Amino acid sequence: MGAYPCSLTTEGRLEVEQLKAVWRVVEEPIGRSYDGRTIHLGLDLPPHGVAAVTMGCPADVLDAVEKAEPGSEPERAGP
């Protein structure tokens, strides 16, 4: 048996391939800005669109946050 059920028409197979192309995961940078302790992200999504955002943080910042008391502002390394 192939990749599709035998009952799927040629048009249906084409539609499946088009949907696969549209719904692929693409890594791309997004716009961002900072305001105090708030990060603003700029995303343009179509209706019912979904985005997964992965953010990284330098290890020294994560260490400072882990060591900080709850509710306190951790010391920042560098400028």
N, C-alpha and C positions, 0 to 999 in steps of 0.2 A: 504494500500500500504506500502511496506517496505522502507528501506533506499535508495534503488536504483530503477530506472525505470525498469519495467518488461522486457524491451527489452535488458537489459544488460546481456551478457553471464556470465557464471561462470568465464571464463578467464578474462573478463572485470572487474568483481567485484574484483578479486584477484589483478589486476593491480591498481585499484582505492585504495585498501587497502595499497599496496606497496607505491604508491605515497603519501598517507597520512603520512606514516611512515617516508619517506624521507623528506617531507616538514614541519615537525613539528618544533616548536620553542624550541630551547635548550639554556638555560642560561649556559654560560661557560666563564671563565676568558680568556682574550687575552693578548698577550705580549705587553709591552709598554716601552718606554724610553723617557727621557726628554733631551732637548738640548736648554738651555736658556729658552725662553718662548714658545717653541714648544714641543708638545707632539706627539710622533711617535707611531702608533699602528701597530702591526703585525697581519695580517689576511691572512689565506690561503683559497681561494675560488675557486671552480671549474668554468670553463667558464660559463658565464651567471648567476653565483651565486649572491646571495643578502645577505647582512648582516645588521642588525640593531644594533647599538652600543649605549648603555646608559652609560653616565658617571656621577659620583657623585662628589660633591665638598663640603667640610665642610662649615657649615653656616658662620663661622667667615671669611673665604676667600671670600665668596659671598658678605658679608657685606662690606668688604674692597674694593672690585671691584665696588660696587654700589656707594660708597662714593668718589671714586677717580675721579679726573678731567680727561676728555677725553685726551688720549695720554700720561698720566702719569703712572708710575709704582706704584700700590697700595702697602701699607706696608703689610708685611706678618707677621702673628702671629707665634711664635715658631721658632725653628731652621731651 
